[in-house]
Amino acid sequence: MEGERPLDDELQRLREERLRKLEERFTGTPGGGVIEIADGMFQNVLQNHPALVIDVWAEWCGPCRMVAPVIEDLARDLAGRVTFGKCDVDQNPRIAASFSITAIPTLLFFANGMLVDRVVGALPKEAIKTRVMRAFGVG
């Protein structure tokens, strides 16, 4: 039928765009996006990202919402040097339990798979950036 080809092309374009967004969500974007971290993929993320900061947060947490844009800014500023991830504590209880997280937001800093620093609470961007520089020697 005439007119179906453009619809097929549009559907294919939408599928490819959605797939690209899903891949970025779980692997990080070249432009410095924040990746989603889940219980089942945690070890893989640690192995593939030698300089990793994980923001452990929850949807209902006010201070977490204050830290989120700071993490996104730092992810862009330090793209290619440090990977930033987010881990929803309500959806990923194993990660929270394995690091004895009792307050959020908590930032976990991993260098070559080893926990090297931890920040609890909402800090300003410069304070977090200073901790990142100290943990990974970047700026």
SEDRENNU-865093 format. One record per residue (C-alpha): residue in one letter; y, z, x. Coordinates in pm, 1 decimal, padded with zeros to 6 digits. Layout:
# SEDRENNU-865093
PADO,r,py,pz,px
PADO,a,Y,Z,X .
...
***
This chain:
# SEDRENNU-865093
PADO,r,py,pz,px
PADO,m,00000.0,00000.0,00000.0 .
PADO,e,00346.8,-00073.4,00107.8 .
PADO,g,00556.2,00228.1,00205.7 .
PADO,e,00260.9,00444.4,00313.2 .
PADO,r,00299.4,00373.1,00684.4 .
PADO,p,00633.7,00553.1,00719.5 .
PADO,l,00484.4,00852.8,00537.4 .
PADO,d,00184.2,00856.6,00775.3 .
PADO,d,00420.1,00836.2,01072.8 .
PADO,e,00629.7,01121.1,00936.1 .
PADO,l,00321.6,01337.7,00878.4 .
PADO,q,00201.7,01270.1,01231.7 .
PADO,r,00545.5,01354.7,01372.0 .
PADO,l,00548.6,01683.2,01176.1 .
PADO,r,00197.5,01770.4,01298.3 .
PADO,e,00295.2,01705.6,01659.6 .
PADO,e,00613.9,01908.6,01625.4 .
PADO,r,00425.8,02200.7,01470.6 .
PADO,l,00160.5,02188.1,01741.6 .
PADO,r,00430.6,02183.1,02010.4 .
PADO,k,00597.7,02489.3,01856.2 .
PADO,l,00267.3,02676.6,01838.7 .
PADO,e,00190.7,02593.5,02201.0 .
PADO,e,00536.2,02712.9,02307.4 .
PADO,r,00487.5,03033.6,02113.6 .
PADO,f,00170.4,03117.5,02303.1 .
PADO,t,00233.0,02966.0,02644.8 .
PADO,g,00606.1,03000.7,02692.3 .
PADO,t,00862.5,02729.3,02692.6 .
PADO,p,00989.0,02551.8,03002.5 .
PADO,g,01340.1,02653.0,02897.0 .
PADO,g,01251.5,03019.3,02903.8 .
PADO,g,01126.0,03110.2,02561.1 .
PADO,v,00967.1,03444.1,02480.4 .
PADO,i,00591.8,03418.4,02428.0 .
PADO,e,00391.5,03605.8,02165.2 .
PADO,i,00129.7,03839.3,02309.0 .
PADO,a,-00173.3,03949.9,02109.9 .
PADO,d,-00465.2,04182.5,02184.3 .
PADO,g,-00714.8,03899.1,02227.8 .
PADO,m,-00508.8,03702.4,02478.9 .
PADO,f,-00355.7,03983.7,02682.8 .
PADO,q,-00577.1,03953.9,02992.5 .
PADO,n,-00530.5,03576.9,03002.8 .
PADO,v,-00151.4,03615.6,02987.8 .
PADO,l,-00159.9,03872.6,03269.3 .
PADO,q,-00361.3,03633.9,03489.5 .
PADO,n,-00135.1,03335.6,03423.2 .
PADO,h,00203.8,03504.8,03463.3 .
PADO,p,00252.7,03689.7,03794.7 .
PADO,a,00592.0,03830.2,03687.5 .
PADO,l,00568.3,03943.2,03325.3 .
PADO,v,00779.0,04168.0,03104.3 .
PADO,i,00633.8,04260.4,02765.4 .
PADO,d,00856.8,04393.2,02489.4 .
PADO,v,00640.2,04616.5,02269.5 .
PADO,w,00814.7,04634.9,01934.3 .
PADO,a,00775.4,04653.5,01555.1 .
PADO,e,00948.8,04475.3,01268.4 .
PADO,w,01069.3,04802.6,01113.7 .
PADO,c,01221.2,04937.7,01438.9 .
PADO,g,01603.0,04922.0,01451.3 .
PADO,p,01636.2,04969.1,01830.0 .
PADO,c,01372.0,04696.0,01876.0 .
PADO,r,01597.6,04452.8,01690.2 .
PADO,m,01877.2,04543.0,01932.9 .
PADO,v,01658.3,04469.7,02237.0 .
PADO,a,01516.3,04138.4,02107.8 .
PADO,p,01825.5,03922.7,02178.7 .
PADO,v,01856.7,04079.8,02524.2 .
PADO,i,01497.4,03980.8,02602.6 .
PADO,e,01562.9,03627.5,02475.4 .
PADO,d,01875.8,03599.9,02694.7 .
PADO,l,01692.9,03724.8,03002.2 .
PADO,a,01404.0,03486.9,02933.7 .
PADO,r,01650.0,03196.8,02944.2 .
PADO,d,01840.6,03335.5,03245.0 .
PADO,l,01524.8,03394.4,03448.5 .
PADO,a,01316.0,03098.9,03327.6 .
PADO,g,01064.1,02988.4,03587.7 .
PADO,r,01082.5,03321.7,03771.6 .
PADO,v,00988.1,03585.2,03513.9 .
PADO,t,00793.9,03543.2,03188.8 .
PADO,f,00897.9,03750.4,02889.2 .
PADO,g,00666.9,03828.7,02602.0 .
PADO,k,00674.1,04018.7,02275.1 .
PADO,c,00390.5,04228.6,02140.3 .
PADO,d,00409.8,04359.3,01783.4 .
PADO,v,00260.9,04709.2,01804.6 .
PADO,d,00152.7,04705.7,01438.9 .
PADO,q,-00049.0,04385.9,01482.7 .
PADO,n,-00183.3,04465.0,01830.7 .
PADO,p,-00287.1,04830.4,01845.9 .
PADO,r,-00523.8,04788.1,02143.4 .
PADO,i,-00242.3,04694.4,02381.0 .
PADO,a,-00029.8,04986.4,02260.0 .
PADO,a,-00320.4,05228.3,02293.1 .
PADO,s,-00424.9,05105.5,02636.9 .
PADO,f,-00076.8,05181.9,02774.5 .
PADO,s,-00030.4,05504.9,02575.7 .
PADO,i,00278.1,05372.0,02400.2 .
PADO,t,00413.1,05640.7,02169.4 .
PADO,a,00772.4,05517.1,02130.2 .
PADO,i,00923.8,05174.2,02082.6 .
PADO,p,01079.0,04964.1,02207.3 .
PADO,t,00885.8,04989.6,02530.4 .
PADO,l,00913.6,04730.2,02804.2 .
PADO,l,00613.0,04691.5,03033.4 .
PADO,f,00664.4,04520.5,03370.0 .
PADO,f,00360.2,04357.6,03532.1 .
PADO,a,00353.5,04212.4,03883.3 .
PADO,n,00034.7,04019.2,03960.6 .
PADO,g,-00145.3,04188.2,03673.1 .
PADO,m,-00048.8,04543.5,03770.9 .
PADO,l,00186.7,04765.1,03571.4 .
PADO,v,00481.7,04835.4,03803.1 .
PADO,d,00747.5,04973.6,03567.7 .
PADO,r,00805.8,05087.9,03211.2 .
PADO,v,01124.7,05131.8,03009.3 .
PADO,v,01128.7,05324.3,02683.1 .
PADO,g,01421.2,05282.2,02445.4 .
PADO,a,01697.3,05031.5,02390.2 .
PADO,l,01889.4,04969.7,02712.0 .
PADO,p,02179.4,04727.2,02760.7 .
PADO,k,02116.3,04385.9,02914.2 .
PADO,e,02247.0,04475.1,03260.4 .
PADO,a,02025.0,04784.3,03281.5 .
PADO,i,01716.3,04583.4,03185.6 .
PADO,k,01812.2,04304.7,03426.4 .
PADO,t,01844.5,04560.9,03706.0 .
PADO,r,01492.8,04687.4,03634.0 .
PADO,v,01362.4,04327.4,03633.3 .
PADO,m,01531.0,04262.2,03968.9 .
PADO,r,01381.5,04578.2,04113.7 .
PADO,a,01032.2,04504.4,03981.3 .
PADO,f,01015.6,04138.2,04083.5 .
PADO,g,01287.3,04085.2,04344.4 .
PADO,v,01467.5,03824.2,04134.5 .
PADO,g,01817.8,03802.8,04004.2 .
***
